[in-house]
Amino acid sequence: MLVRIVKLTFEFAEIDNFKALFNASKEKIRNFEGCLFLELYQDMHQENVFFTYSYWEDEAALNTYRKSPLFKEVWPATKVKFAASPEAWSVNKLASLK
């Protein structure tokens, strides 16, 4: 399993627009073949900074999503709202405690 963490920094005027876009897309992304989990976080002190946190079956599943019509619809609509370049990490989960 691959865990994908993406940091997104938006223009302040675009925060509500991004939230609306995410809400309209989240079920489609989560239900995309190979996506096992999806969450969105907002920084507590920098309200224009968000993180997506998703689980993918493997890197191939993530890459399939990144080449999909869904991604090609959502990503351009997202990136025009950025105040800074996004940062992304693909990581392996080593431990999880509940």
C-alpha positions in Angstrom: 0.0 0.0 0.0 1.1 3.5 -0.8 0.2 6.6 1.3 0.1 9.8 -0.6 0.4 13.2 1.3 -0.1 16.4 -0.6 0.4 19.9 0.8 -1.7 22.5 -0.9 -1.3 26.3 -0.2 -4.1 28.4 -1.7 -4.8 32.1 -2.2 -6.9 33.2 0.7 -9.7 34.3 -1.7 -9.8 30.7 -3.1 -10.3 28.8 0.2 -14.1 28.4 -0.1 -13.8 27.7 -3.8 -11.3 24.9 -3.1 -13.5 23.4 -0.4 -16.4 23.4 -2.8 -14.3 21.7 -5.5 -13.1 19.1 -3.1 -16.6 18.4 -1.8 -17.8 17.9 -5.4 -14.9 15.6 -6.3 -14.2 13.7 -3.1 -16.5 10.7 -3.6 -15.3 10.3 -7.2 -11.7 10.3 -6.1 -12.3 8.0 -3.1 -14.3 5.6 -5.4 -11.6 5.6 -8.1 -10.2 2.1 -8.6 -7.2 1.6 -6.3 -8.0 4.4 -3.9 -8.6 2.9 -0.4 -8.9 6.0 1.8 -9.1 9.8 1.4 -9.0 12.6 3.9 -8.6 16.4 3.8 -7.0 18.4 6.5 -6.8 22.2 7.1 -3.9 23.7 9.0 -5.0 25.0 12.4 -2.8 28.2 12.1 -2.6 28.8 8.4 -6.1 28.6 7.1 -5.0 28.6 3.5 -2.9 25.4 3.9 -4.5 22.0 3.3 -3.3 18.5 3.1 -4.8 15.5 1.3 -4.0 12.1 2.8 -4.9 9.1 0.7 -4.1 5.4 0.6 -3.6 3.6 -2.8 -3.3 -0.1 -3.5 0.1 0.6 -5.0 2.0 3.2 -7.1 0.5 1.9 -10.3 -3.0 2.6 -9.0 -2.0 6.2 -8.1 -0.4 6.7 -11.5 -3.5 5.4 -13.2 -5.6 8.0 -11.3 -3.1 10.7 -12.3 -3.5 9.8 -15.9 -7.3 9.6 -15.7 -10.0 12.0 -17.1 -11.0 12.7 -13.4 -7.6 13.9 -12.4 -7.4 15.9 -15.6 -10.6 17.6 -14.6 -9.9 18.2 -10.9 -6.2 19.1 -10.9 -6.3 22.0 -13.4 -9.3 23.5 -11.5 -7.3 23.1 -8.2 -3.9 24.4 -9.3 -5.2 27.8 -10.5 -6.1 28.5 -6.9 -2.5 28.0 -5.5 -0.5 30.6 -3.7 2.5 28.3 -3.7 3.7 25.2 -5.4 2.2 22.0 -4.1 4.4 19.5 -2.3 3.7 15.8 -2.4 5.1 12.7 -0.8 4.5 9.0 -1.5 5.3 7.0 1.6 5.1 3.5 3.1 3.2 3.1 6.4 5.5 1.5 8.9 3.3 1.6 12.0 -0.3 2.5 12.9 -1.6 2.7 16.5 -5.3 3.2 17.5 
